Amino acid sequence: LILHAETRWGSDISAAAGPLTLPQAPLLWPLPGDYHGTNITGLMATQNILDNKVGLVAGKLNTLDLVQGIIPEIGSGRESFMNINALTTALPWFRFVNLSEWGGGFWTYDKEAGGQIAHGFLAFGLNNVSDNWDFGPSFEDGVGMLGWLRFFHEFRGKPGYFAVFAGGATKGYNSLDPTDWLDNPGNGSIDPSTRKPWDIAPYFSQVLWQDECNKSRNVRFTTGGTIADDNPSFSNWNYFGKFEALGLNPDRPGDRMGVSGWYNGISQNAKDLAAIAVGENVGDNWGIEMYFNREVTPWFRITPDMQILQNSNADTDTSLVLGIRGIIDL
């Protein structure tokens, strides 16, 4: 049983940086904006069966926790990149996925890859429950589904994997339907038509170098993206790629650094609807992020971070976002 409780004080900078830039992943939970308070954003029960080859999962699922369970190296915005676009393509481009949702399903483990999660399937509600416990309303309008296949390999003795995630929902949306937690460009539209969404996200990751004596010291390249329909998705494609290095200094194996870049193609349907509904000139957005997670002591790390962001309002200037993060392990 895994419980994740989070407390937030103060406002984040998402509104200033622009819609869909999402520069502070941990501050999305329990809710972005000016949310104050404490909530349990995840309460997940798991049980292994079939000689520990299959795991069952159910409960209030924190989406970023799930992604990190499948892809542990992302660090959930606390150990690596801060921007959600540098971590995963699932948020917000899988528009039927929320910050937290009620759901359940199963996954399989690959023992030859050290027991990592390989394949799986989840079904879940379509309402955001990161700040509430509303079970019934989550399934009133339909259900979301996400499945994935993940294949591990070695290239010149270095591990890597290829994965494909695919999802959809039985609920109909249009391109600018607002969500419970995200301010989409236009924030709602005059288009009454709805369609059921689908998304496909391929990933590829490869360790390029690793210390033979301490394999946690390595350099890894990861790339991925999302392909979706032009309507009802507000982004019908996006792409990211990143390099990360862990423990390059043998005297500080906890050091971590990386650079990431991404480009999000906003759908033409969303651009047209935003221009009609609110007169906003919506365009594609992109970003670059660099960080250095410095191990000051074995229990304390500090991370300077820099982001260059172009938001979805094509008439605004590019933003320079500087940040710093501290982590204490108790």
C-alpha positions as CSV (number, residue, x, y, z in Angstrom):
1,L,0.0,0.0,0.0
2,I,1.6,3.2,-1.2
3,L,0.4,6.6,0.2
4,H,1.5,9.9,-1.2
5,A,0.5,13.1,0.7
6,E,1.5,16.6,-0.5
7,T,1.3,20.1,0.9
8,R,1.5,23.3,-1.0
9,W,1.9,26.9,0.1
10,G,2.1,29.9,-2.2
11,S,1.5,30.2,-5.9
12,D,3.4,28.7,-8.8
13,I,4.6,30.5,-11.9
14,S,2.6,28.5,-14.5
15,A,0.3,31.4,-15.4
16,A,3.3,33.8,-15.9
17,A,5.2,31.3,-18.0
18,G,2.1,30.7,-20.2
19,P,-0.4,27.9,-20.7
20,L,0.9,24.4,-21.4
21,T,4.5,25.3,-20.5
22,L,4.2,23.5,-17.0
23,P,7.7,24.5,-15.7
24,Q,7.2,23.2,-12.1
25,A,6.1,19.5,-12.2
26,P,5.9,18.9,-8.4
27,L,3.8,22.1,-7.9
28,L,1.0,20.7,-10.1
29,W,-0.1,18.6,-7.2
30,P,-2.4,18.8,-5.3
31,L,-3.5,21.5,-7.8
32,P,-1.7,24.2,-9.8
33,G,-2.4,28.0,-9.4
34,D,-2.9,29.5,-6.0
35,Y,-3.9,26.2,-4.2
36,H,-3.1,26.1,-0.5
37,G,-3.3,23.0,1.7
38,T,-2.6,19.3,2.0
39,N,-4.1,16.3,0.2
40,I,-3.5,12.7,-0.3
41,T,-2.8,12.6,-4.1
42,G,-2.2,8.9,-4.3
43,L,-3.3,5.8,-2.4
44,M,-2.4,2.8,-4.4
45,A,-2.6,-0.9,-3.5
46,T,-0.5,-3.5,-5.3
47,Q,-0.4,-7.2,-5.1
48,N,1.9,-9.6,-7.0
49,I,0.6,-12.9,-8.3
50,L,1.6,-15.8,-10.6
51,D,5.0,-16.3,-8.9
52,N,5.6,-12.5,-8.9
53,K,5.4,-12.3,-12.7
54,V,2.3,-10.1,-12.6
55,G,1.3,-7.2,-10.4
56,L,-2.3,-6.0,-9.7
57,V,-2.9,-2.4,-8.9
58,A,-5.9,-0.3,-7.8
59,G,-6.8,2.8,-5.9
60,K,-6.3,6.6,-6.2
61,L,-3.5,6.7,-8.8
62,N,-1.1,9.6,-8.8
63,T,-0.2,9.9,-12.5
64,L,3.4,11.0,-12.1
65,D,4.0,8.3,-9.5
66,L,2.7,5.7,-12.0
67,V,5.0,7.0,-14.7
68,Q,8.0,6.9,-12.4
69,G,7.0,3.3,-11.4
70,I,7.2,2.3,-15.1
71,I,10.2,4.6,-16.0
72,P,12.1,5.1,-12.7
73,E,14.8,7.3,-14.1
74,I,12.5,10.3,-14.7
75,G,12.7,11.4,-11.0
76,S,9.2,12.9,-10.8
77,G,10.4,16.4,-11.1
78,R,12.2,16.1,-7.8
79,E,15.5,14.5,-8.8
80,S,15.9,15.4,-12.5
81,F,14.1,17.9,-14.8
82,M,11.5,20.2,-13.3
83,N,9.3,20.7,-16.4
84,I,6.6,18.1,-17.0
85,N,7.3,18.3,-20.8
86,A,10.9,17.1,-20.1
87,L,9.8,14.2,-18.1
88,T,6.9,12.5,-20.0
89,T,4.5,12.9,-22.9
90,A,1.5,11.8,-20.8
91,L,0.7,15.1,-19.3
92,P,-1.1,17.0,-20.6
93,W,-1.0,15.6,-24.1
94,F,-3.1,12.5,-23.2
95,R,-6.0,14.9,-22.5
96,F,-8.1,12.2,-20.8
97,V,-5.4,11.7,-18.1
98,N,-5.5,13.8,-15.0
99,L,-3.2,14.5,-12.1
100,S,-4.8,11.8,-10.0
101,E,-7.6,9.4,-10.9
102,W,-9.4,6.4,-9.6
103,G,-8.5,3.3,-11.5
104,G,-6.8,-0.1,-11.6
105,G,-5.3,-2.8,-13.8
106,F,-2.2,-4.9,-14.0
107,W,1.4,-5.0,-15.3
108,T,4.0,-7.6,-15.8
109,Y,7.7,-7.8,-14.7
110,D,10.8,-8.6,-16.7
111,K,13.1,-10.5,-14.4
112,E,16.0,-10.4,-16.9
113,A,15.8,-6.6,-16.8
114,G,16.0,-6.6,-13.0
115,G,12.3,-6.9,-12.3
116,Q,11.3,-3.7,-14.1
117,I,7.7,-3.2,-15.2
118,A,7.4,-4.3,-18.8
119,H,3.8,-4.5,-20.2
120,G,0.5,-3.4,-18.6
121,F,-3.1,-2.1,-18.9
122,L,-5.0,0.4,-16.7
123,A,-8.6,1.6,-16.8
124,F,-9.5,4.8,-14.8
125,G,-12.0,7.5,-14.2
126,L,-12.0,10.8,-16.2
127,N,-12.3,13.3,-13.3
128,N,-9.3,14.7,-11.5
129,V,-9.2,13.6,-7.9
130,S,-5.9,15.0,-6.7
131,D,-7.7,17.3,-4.3
132,N,-10.8,15.2,-3.5
133,W,-12.2,11.6,-3.0
134,D,-15.1,11.7,-5.5
135,F,-15.3,8.1,-6.7
136,G,-18.8,8.0,-8.3
137,P,-18.5,11.1,-10.5
138,S,-15.2,9.9,-12.0
139,F,-17.0,7.2,-14.1
140,E,-20.3,9.0,-14.9
141,D,-19.1,10.2,-18.3
142,G,-17.0,7.2,-19.3
143,V,-13.7,5.5,-18.7
144,G,-10.1,6.1,-19.8
145,M,-7.8,3.3,-20.9
146,L,-4.0,3.0,-21.2
147,G,-2.0,0.1,-22.3
148,W,1.7,-0.3,-23.0
149,L,4.4,-2.7,-24.3
150,R,8.0,-2.3,-23.1
151,F,10.9,-4.3,-24.6
152,F,14.3,-4.3,-23.0
153,H,17.6,-4.9,-24.9
154,E,21.3,-4.5,-24.7
155,F,23.5,-2.6,-27.2
156,R,27.2,-3.3,-26.8
157,G,26.6,-4.4,-23.3
158,K,24.6,-1.2,-22.3
159,P,20.9,-1.6,-21.4
160,G,18.1,0.2,-23.1
161,Y,14.4,-0.2,-24.0
162,F,11.7,0.6,-26.6
163,A,8.2,1.2,-25.4
164,V,4.8,2.0,-27.0
165,F,2.0,3.5,-24.9
166,A,-1.6,3.7,-26.4
167,G,-4.7,5.1,-24.8
168,G,-8.2,6.4,-25.3
169,A,-11.4,7.3,-23.6
170,T,-15.1,6.5,-24.1
171,K,-16.0,10.1,-23.3
172,G,-16.3,12.7,-26.1
173,Y,-14.3,15.9,-26.0
174,N,-13.6,18.9,-28.3
175,S,-10.2,20.5,-28.8
176,L,-10.6,23.2,-26.2
177,D,-12.7,21.5,-23.5
178,P,-11.2,22.7,-20.1
179,T,-9.9,20.1,-17.7
180,D,-10.2,20.1,-13.9
181,W,-6.6,21.2,-13.5
182,L,-5.2,22.7,-16.7
183,D,-6.0,26.0,-18.4
184,N,-6.1,25.0,-22.0
185,P,-5.6,27.7,-24.7
186,G,-8.9,29.4,-25.0
187,N,-10.2,27.6,-21.9
188,G,-13.3,26.1,-23.5
189,S,-14.8,26.7,-27.0
190,I,-17.9,27.4,-28.9
191,D,-17.7,24.1,-30.8
192,P,-20.5,21.8,-29.6
193,S,-19.2,18.7,-31.4
194,T,-17.3,16.0,-29.5
195,R,-15.2,13.0,-30.4
196,K,-13.5,10.2,-28.4
197,P,-9.8,10.8,-28.1
198,W,-6.9,8.5,-28.7
199,D,-3.1,8.8,-28.3
200,I,0.0,6.8,-29.2
201,A,3.3,7.5,-27.5
202,P,6.5,5.7,-28.6
203,Y,9.6,5.9,-26.3
204,F,13.3,4.9,-26.8
205,S,16.0,5.0,-24.2
206,Q,19.6,3.8,-24.3
207,V,22.5,3.9,-21.8
208,L,25.5,5.3,-23.8
209,W,28.1,4.9,-21.0
210,Q,28.3,3.3,-17.6
211,D,30.9,2.5,-15.0
212,E,31.5,-1.2,-15.0
213,C,32.1,-1.2,-11.3
214,N,29.1,1.0,-10.4
215,K,26.5,0.8,-13.1
216,S,24.4,3.5,-11.4
217,R,27.0,5.9,-12.8
218,N,26.0,6.3,-16.4
219,V,24.9,8.6,-19.3
220,R,21.5,7.9,-20.9
221,F,19.7,9.3,-23.9
222,T,15.9,9.2,-23.9
223,T,13.4,10.3,-26.6
224,G,9.7,10.1,-27.0
225,G,6.6,11.7,-28.3
226,T,2.9,11.6,-28.8
227,I,0.7,11.3,-31.9
228,A,-3.0,12.0,-31.6
229,D,-6.0,13.1,-33.7
230,D,-6.4,16.8,-34.6
231,N,-9.8,16.9,-32.9
232,P,-10.5,16.5,-30.0
233,S,-6.9,16.6,-28.9
234,F,-5.5,20.2,-28.4
235,S,-2.1,18.9,-29.4
236,N,-1.9,16.3,-32.2
237,W,1.8,15.7,-31.9
238,N,4.8,16.4,-29.7
239,Y,8.4,15.3,-29.3
240,F,11.1,15.5,-26.6
241,G,14.7,14.3,-26.3
242,K,17.1,14.4,-23.4
243,F,20.6,13.5,-22.2
244,E,21.2,12.8,-18.5
245,A,24.4,11.9,-16.7
246,L,24.5,10.3,-13.2
247,G,27.5,10.3,-10.9
248,L,30.1,11.5,-13.4
249,N,32.3,12.5,-10.5
250,P,33.2,9.3,-8.7
251,D,33.6,11.2,-5.4
252,R,29.9,12.3,-5.6
253,P,28.0,9.4,-7.1
254,G,24.7,11.2,-6.2
255,D,25.4,14.0,-8.7
256,R,23.0,14.2,-11.7
257,M,22.7,16.6,-14.6
258,G,20.8,16.9,-17.9
259,V,19.6,18.8,-20.9
260,S,16.3,18.4,-22.6
261,G,14.4,19.9,-25.4
262,W,10.8,19.5,-26.7
263,Y,8.4,20.8,-29.3
264,N,4.6,20.6,-29.0
265,G,2.5,20.9,-32.1
266,I,-0.9,22.5,-31.2
267,S,-3.7,21.1,-33.4
268,Q,-5.0,23.3,-36.1
269,N,-8.5,22.7,-34.9
270,A,-7.5,24.1,-31.4
271,K,-5.8,27.1,-33.0
272,D,-8.9,27.9,-35.1
273,L,-11.3,27.5,-32.2
274,A,-9.2,29.7,-29.9
275,A,-9.1,32.5,-32.5
276,I,-12.9,32.4,-32.7
277,A,-13.7,31.9,-29.0
278,V,-11.3,34.3,-27.3
279,G,-9.4,36.0,-30.1
280,E,-6.1,34.4,-29.0
281,N,-3.3,33.7,-31.5
282,V,-2.4,30.2,-30.4
283,G,0.8,28.6,-31.8
284,D,3.1,25.7,-31.2
285,N,5.2,25.8,-28.1
286,W,8.7,24.6,-27.3
287,G,11.2,24.5,-24.5
288,I,14.7,23.8,-23.4
289,E,15.8,22.9,-19.9
290,M,19.2,22.3,-18.2
291,Y,19.8,21.3,-14.6
292,F,22.6,20.2,-12.2
293,N,21.6,18.2,-9.2
294,R,24.6,18.6,-6.8
295,E,25.1,16.1,-4.0
296,V,26.2,18.4,-1.1
297,T,26.1,15.6,1.4
298,P,24.7,12.0,1.1
299,W,21.4,13.3,2.6
300,F,21.2,16.8,1.0
301,R,21.1,17.8,-2.7
302,I,20.6,21.2,-4.4
303,T,19.6,21.7,-8.0
304,P,20.0,25.0,-10.0
305,D,17.8,24.8,-13.1
306,M,17.3,27.0,-16.2
307,Q,14.4,26.8,-18.7
308,I,13.8,28.7,-22.0
309,L,10.1,28.5,-22.8
310,Q,7.8,29.6,-25.7
311,N,4.2,29.3,-24.6
312,S,1.1,28.7,-26.7
313,N,0.2,32.4,-27.0
314,A,2.2,33.2,-30.2
315,D,2.1,36.9,-29.4
316,T,4.1,36.7,-26.2
317,D,7.8,36.8,-25.7
318,T,9.9,33.7,-24.9
319,S,10.3,33.2,-21.1
320,L,13.5,32.6,-19.2
321,V,12.8,30.7,-16.0
322,L,15.5,30.2,-13.3
323,G,14.9,27.9,-10.4
324,I,16.5,26.1,-7.5
325,R,15.4,23.0,-5.7
326,G,16.6,21.4,-2.4
327,I,16.1,17.8,-1.4
328,I,16.6,16.4,2.1
329,D,16.5,12.6,2.7
330,L,15.4,11.7,6.2
